[in-house]
Amino acid sequence: MRNSLDTTMIRRGVTLVELLVVISIMGILMAVLFTAMAPAQRAALETKERENLRQLHGGFKAFAASNNNRNPVPGLIRRGMRDFDGDGVGDRFVDGSGPEDASQNDHGAMLSMCIMRELFVPNQLVSANDPSTHVYAYNDYNYNLYGQLDDEDRPNRWDPQFSNHLLGQGDNNNPGCNNSYAIVPLAGERRRDNWDRQGSSTFPLIGTRGPENGDSIHINVPQGGGMPDSITGQLLATSGAWRGILAYADGHTDIYDGFYPEHLTFRHANGNNVPDNVFDAEATASGPWAGDAALLGPDAFLTHVDTVESQSAVNPYDVDFEPLHD
């Protein structure tokens, strides 16, 4: 018996043209959706970044609350040897006593000391949007090292394998960097006037890192230019220009486009107040740090310090370090 359905009604497959049309429509819809979501994703990232910086600053404040209102300084925790026989040479370590050991005052030791005291956790030190292949959270933190003696019979107060070497050349078997954020160096007048003293609403202590000397070089990059010598334009910005969040000594945070926050100025050698680039050590002055802008404090300066290269025998604020940028 012949099928009553007309042969023209026989089901056929989707043609290649129809499939391509459907795929094209889906692609257009996805592009529109992603474009609409981009501002929301950026806002969420900035909110997370701001919260990280608040938590880190909160850790500093918690430390200060039980340490004479001073933010953490490693050299005041692992001090130098005390001289017990008066010959001018340190004989023995005494916990909580003795001269400050300024050689300890790098950012890695400072941050690791805070982690050891559980003021914040390693994951909070790494931006969710960090483009560097060298930067990653330190998930093997050794809390059991606390109190164990080193080869100088000084008790450990942090995990020395925690690294702050932004270029991925850290010591102590850690080839990477475990911190995304730029911090005021624990040195010179900046430390004395802004790290050791609390409450300033005009001096940033920590924030989104930026390029060396706060230089942006725009070369043949469309839609606003870019920073070919630095990956920091990829942290919070969308077109290669730097955008970041700074946390101030009083705990508030602000977000900026560019390296010159409007309210930040410093007094130039000619006596005039000039705009302050937060990633450039610009100040010069007379006195013990004359000509050494990396140590001076009238202007804000944020960077990574992995190693204190040398220090004065009599002045713990007078140290040499190499600022690190990527």
C-alpha positions as CSV (number, residue, x, y, z in Angstrom):
1,M,0.0,0.0,0.0
2,R,1.4,3.4,-1.0
3,N,2.3,5.8,1.8
4,S,-0.2,8.5,1.9
5,L,2.4,11.2,2.6
6,D,3.6,13.2,-0.4
7,T,7.2,12.5,-1.2
8,T,7.8,16.3,-0.9
9,M,7.2,16.1,2.8
10,I,10.1,13.8,3.4
11,R,12.3,15.3,6.2
12,R,15.6,16.6,5.0
13,G,18.8,17.6,6.9
14,V,20.0,21.2,7.6
15,T,22.0,22.6,4.7
16,L,25.5,24.0,5.2
17,V,24.3,27.5,4.4
18,E,21.6,27.3,7.1
19,L,24.2,26.0,9.6
20,L,26.6,28.9,8.8
21,V,23.8,31.4,9.2
22,V,22.9,30.0,12.6
23,I,26.5,30.0,13.7
24,S,26.9,33.6,12.5
25,I,23.9,34.8,14.4
26,M,25.1,33.0,17.6
27,G,28.5,34.7,17.1
28,I,26.9,38.1,16.8
29,L,24.8,37.5,19.9
30,M,27.8,36.4,21.9
31,A,29.8,39.4,20.9
32,V,27.0,41.7,21.9
33,L,26.6,39.8,25.2
34,F,30.4,40.0,26.0
35,T,30.4,43.7,25.1
36,A,27.6,44.3,27.5
37,M,29.2,42.3,30.3
38,A,32.7,43.9,30.0
39,P,31.9,47.0,32.1
40,A,30.4,44.7,34.8
41,Q,33.4,42.4,34.8
42,R,35.7,45.4,35.0
43,A,33.7,46.8,37.9
44,A,33.8,43.5,39.7
45,L,37.6,43.3,39.2
46,E,38.1,46.8,40.6
47,T,35.9,46.0,43.6
48,K,38.0,42.9,44.3
49,E,41.2,44.9,43.9
50,R,40.0,47.6,46.2
51,E,38.9,45.0,48.8
52,N,42.4,43.3,48.6
53,L,44.1,46.6,49.3
54,R,41.8,47.4,52.2
55,Q,42.5,44.0,53.7
56,L,46.3,44.5,53.4
57,H,46.2,47.9,54.8
58,G,44.0,46.6,57.6
59,G,46.7,44.0,58.4
60,F,49.2,46.8,58.7
61,K,46.9,48.7,61.1
62,A,46.3,45.6,63.2
63,F,50.0,45.1,63.5
64,A,50.5,48.8,64.5
65,A,47.8,48.6,67.1
66,S,50.0,46.3,69.2
67,N,53.4,47.7,68.2
68,N,53.6,51.3,69.4
69,N,51.3,52.5,66.5
70,R,54.0,51.6,63.9
71,N,53.4,49.6,60.7
72,P,55.4,46.4,60.4
73,V,59.2,46.8,60.1
74,P,61.1,43.5,59.9
75,G,64.3,44.9,61.2
76,L,62.6,45.8,64.5
77,I,61.4,42.2,64.9
78,R,64.6,40.4,63.9
79,R,67.0,42.8,65.4
80,G,70.8,42.8,65.4
81,M,73.0,41.3,68.1
82,R,73.4,43.2,71.4
83,D,76.8,44.1,72.6
84,F,77.2,42.7,76.1
85,D,81.0,43.2,76.7
86,G,81.3,46.8,75.4
87,D,83.7,46.0,72.6
88,G,81.4,47.4,69.9
89,V,80.6,44.0,68.5
90,G,77.3,42.3,68.8
91,D,77.5,39.2,71.0
92,R,74.1,37.7,71.3
93,F,70.6,38.1,69.9
94,V,67.9,39.2,72.5
95,D,64.3,39.0,71.3
96,G,62.7,42.4,71.3
97,S,66.0,44.2,72.1
98,G,69.1,45.4,70.3
99,P,69.7,47.6,67.3
100,E,67.4,47.6,64.3
101,D,68.7,45.3,61.5
102,A,67.9,47.4,58.4
103,S,69.1,44.6,56.1
104,Q,65.8,42.9,56.9
105,N,63.6,45.7,55.7
106,D,62.5,44.5,52.2
107,H,58.9,44.1,51.2
108,G,59.0,40.3,51.0
109,A,60.1,40.0,54.7
110,M,57.5,42.6,55.7
111,L,54.6,40.9,54.0
112,S,55.7,37.4,55.1
113,M,55.9,38.6,58.7
114,C,52.3,39.8,58.4
115,I,51.2,36.4,56.9
116,M,53.0,34.6,59.8
117,R,50.9,36.6,62.2
118,E,47.7,35.8,60.2
119,L,47.0,39.5,59.5
120,F,46.2,38.5,55.9
121,V,46.7,35.4,53.7
122,P,49.0,34.9,50.7
123,N,46.1,34.8,48.1
124,Q,45.2,38.4,49.0
125,L,48.6,39.6,47.8
126,V,48.0,38.5,44.2
127,S,45.7,40.4,41.9
128,A,43.0,38.3,40.2
129,N,44.0,40.0,36.9
130,D,47.8,39.9,37.2
131,P,49.2,39.3,33.7
132,S,52.7,38.4,34.9
133,T,53.8,34.8,34.5
134,H,56.2,35.4,37.5
135,V,53.5,36.4,40.0
136,Y,51.6,33.7,41.8
137,A,50.1,33.1,45.3
138,Y,52.5,31.4,47.7
139,N,50.4,28.4,48.9
140,D,53.1,26.5,50.7
141,Y,53.6,29.0,53.5
142,N,55.5,27.3,56.4
143,Y,53.9,28.6,59.6
144,N,56.0,26.0,61.6
145,L,59.1,28.1,61.1
146,Y,58.0,30.6,63.7
147,G,60.5,30.6,66.5
148,Q,63.0,28.2,65.0
149,L,66.6,29.4,65.3
150,D,68.7,30.3,62.2
151,D,72.4,29.9,62.0
152,E,72.9,33.1,64.0
153,D,70.6,31.9,66.8
154,R,67.9,34.4,65.9
155,P,64.4,33.0,65.9
156,N,62.5,33.1,62.5
157,R,59.6,35.4,62.4
158,W,58.5,34.7,58.8
159,D,59.0,32.2,56.0
160,P,62.1,33.3,54.1
161,Q,61.0,31.6,50.9
162,F,58.2,34.1,50.4
163,S,59.5,36.2,47.5
164,N,58.9,39.8,46.3
165,H,61.2,39.7,43.3
166,L,58.9,41.0,40.6
167,L,61.0,39.8,37.7
168,G,60.9,36.2,38.9
169,Q,64.5,35.8,40.2
170,G,63.8,35.4,43.9
171,D,66.2,33.7,46.2
172,N,65.7,30.8,48.6
173,N,64.5,28.3,45.9
174,N,61.5,30.5,45.0
175,P,61.9,31.6,41.3
176,G,58.8,33.7,41.3
177,C,57.1,36.6,43.0
178,N,54.3,36.3,45.5
179,N,53.0,39.9,45.6
180,S,51.3,41.9,43.0
181,Y,51.2,45.3,44.7
182,A,53.6,48.2,44.9
183,I,54.5,49.5,48.4
184,V,56.3,52.5,49.8
185,P,59.9,51.5,50.5
186,L,60.8,51.0,54.2
187,A,63.6,53.5,53.9
188,G,64.5,57.2,54.2
189,E,62.1,60.0,55.0
190,R,59.2,58.2,53.3
191,R,59.4,55.6,56.0
192,R,60.0,58.1,58.8
193,D,57.2,60.5,57.8
194,N,54.6,58.2,56.3
195,W,55.2,54.5,57.2
196,D,56.1,54.9,60.9
197,R,53.4,57.5,61.4
198,Q,49.7,56.8,61.1
199,G,46.7,58.6,59.6
200,S,47.8,60.6,56.5
201,S,45.0,61.0,53.9
202,T,47.3,62.3,51.2
203,F,50.2,59.7,51.1
204,P,49.6,56.3,49.5
205,L,51.2,53.3,51.2
206,I,50.3,50.5,48.8
207,G,48.5,50.1,45.4
208,T,48.3,48.7,41.9
209,R,51.8,48.6,40.6
210,G,53.0,50.8,37.6
211,P,55.8,51.0,35.1
212,E,59.3,52.2,35.9
213,N,59.5,56.0,36.6
214,G,55.8,56.2,35.7
215,D,56.6,56.4,32.0
216,S,54.0,55.5,29.4
217,I,55.2,55.3,25.8
218,H,52.6,55.3,23.1
219,I,53.9,53.9,19.9
220,N,51.7,52.9,16.9
221,V,49.0,51.4,19.1
222,P,45.4,52.2,18.1
223,Q,42.6,53.4,20.3
224,G,44.4,55.3,23.0
225,G,48.0,53.9,22.7
226,G,49.7,51.5,24.9
227,M,52.7,50.8,27.1
228,P,54.9,48.4,25.2
229,D,57.6,48.4,27.8
230,S,55.4,47.5,30.7
231,I,52.6,44.9,31.3
232,T,51.1,47.1,34.1
233,G,48.7,48.6,31.6
234,Q,46.9,45.2,31.6
235,L,46.1,45.2,35.3
236,L,42.9,47.3,35.4
237,A,43.0,49.3,32.2
238,T,41.3,48.3,28.9
239,S,43.3,50.2,26.3
240,G,46.9,49.9,27.6
241,A,46.9,53.2,29.6
242,W,47.5,52.7,33.3
243,R,44.6,52.5,35.7
244,G,44.9,51.6,39.3
245,I,43.8,51.8,43.0
246,L,45.9,53.3,45.8
247,A,45.4,52.8,49.5
248,Y,46.3,55.7,51.8
249,A,47.8,55.8,55.3
250,D,44.3,56.6,56.8
251,G,42.9,53.5,55.1
252,H,40.8,55.0,52.3
253,T,41.2,53.9,48.7
254,D,40.8,55.8,45.4
255,I,41.0,54.7,41.8
256,Y,42.9,56.7,39.1
257,D,43.6,56.9,35.4
258,G,47.3,57.9,35.1
259,F,50.2,58.3,37.5
260,Y,49.4,61.8,38.8
261,P,46.5,61.8,41.3
262,E,45.2,65.4,41.3
263,H,45.7,66.0,45.0
264,L,49.3,64.7,45.1
265,T,52.0,67.3,44.9
266,F,55.5,67.6,46.4
267,R,57.8,70.6,46.9
268,H,60.3,70.9,44.1
269,A,63.9,72.1,44.8
270,N,62.9,75.4,43.3
271,G,60.3,75.9,46.1
272,N,57.2,75.3,44.0
273,N,54.6,72.5,44.5
274,V,54.6,70.3,41.4
275,P,52.5,67.2,40.4
276,D,53.6,64.0,42.0
277,N,54.1,60.8,39.9
278,V,53.5,57.9,42.3
279,F,56.0,55.6,40.5
280,D,58.9,58.0,40.2
281,A,61.3,58.9,43.0
282,E,61.5,62.6,42.2
283,A,62.4,64.5,45.3
284,T,65.9,65.8,46.1
285,A,67.1,67.5,49.3
286,S,70.0,68.5,51.4
287,G,71.2,66.5,54.4
288,P,72.2,62.9,54.8
289,W,70.2,61.7,51.7
290,A,71.2,64.6,49.4
291,G,70.8,63.5,45.8
292,D,69.4,60.1,46.6
293,A,65.8,60.4,45.5
294,A,65.0,56.7,46.2
295,L,65.3,57.5,49.9
296,L,63.5,60.8,50.1
297,G,60.0,61.4,51.3
298,P,58.4,64.6,50.2
299,D,57.0,62.8,47.2
300,A,55.0,59.6,47.1
301,F,56.8,56.6,45.6
302,L,55.5,53.0,45.3
303,T,57.6,50.0,44.0
304,H,58.7,46.5,44.8
305,V,61.8,46.1,47.0
306,D,63.1,42.5,47.2
307,T,66.6,43.1,48.8
308,V,68.2,45.7,50.9
309,E,71.6,45.9,49.2
310,S,73.4,48.0,51.9
311,Q,72.6,50.0,55.0
312,S,74.2,52.6,57.2
313,A,75.9,51.3,60.4
314,V,74.3,54.1,62.4
315,N,71.1,55.1,60.6
316,P,68.5,52.3,59.8
317,Y,66.6,54.7,57.5
318,D,69.6,55.1,55.3
319,V,69.6,52.0,53.1
320,D,70.2,51.2,49.4
321,F,67.8,49.1,47.3
322,E,66.9,48.5,43.7
323,P,63.3,49.4,42.8
324,L,61.7,46.6,40.7
325,H,59.2,47.2,37.9
326,D,57.8,45.1,35.0
